[in-house]
Amino acid sequence: MDKEYFLTKVLSCWSSLIRKVVFCVLRVGPIPTHIAVIMDGNRRYAKRKLLEEGAGHEAGAMALLNLIIYCYELGVKYITAYAFSIDNFRRKPSEVQKIMDLLKECMTVLAKIAKHHPIKVNFAGNLELLNAELRDEARKRMGATAEYSKFIVTIC
């Protein structure tokens, strides 16, 4: 067996165990019903870490997807993510396109997560501002998860 692969597996097992222990401790106290997140500061984060353009948005998206899974496991009922505002359309077209591409990737990941967990996915805001492909995917995701009510994720 590859040494790097073995180390990755061991660290993954420890990480999973630590997460389970932390969650058991957190469940002793009150768990919030609703958590809202404002996706702000991704460009500043990337700049501080000397990352390439767009890497901050990717890090923010990964953090949000992890938060969704963790909150589901903890028993939080609602998550609202303020991901993109009308003001964001004033950014460089290339940056807006990268964010839209990232949103599409996140929808794909949310679809995979929803196959294993009963997660209702909502999109709030003016979907007409999105391109047709993203708009259709958002509507498809909402329709496919409409019957779920245990855990609701709203992307604004």
ZIGIPE-V576362 format. One record per helix or strand of 2 or more residues. SS is the DSSP state (a for helix, b for strand). FROM is the first residue (numbers start at 1). TO is the last residue. If there is no record, write none. Layout:
# ZIGIPE-V576362
SS_FROM_TO ; SS_FROM_TO
This chain:
# ZIGIPE-V576362
a_3_28 ; b_34_38 ; a_42_48 ; a_55_74 ; b_78_82 ; a_86_90 ; a_93_116 ; b_119_123 ; a_127_129 ; a_132_144 ; b_151_155
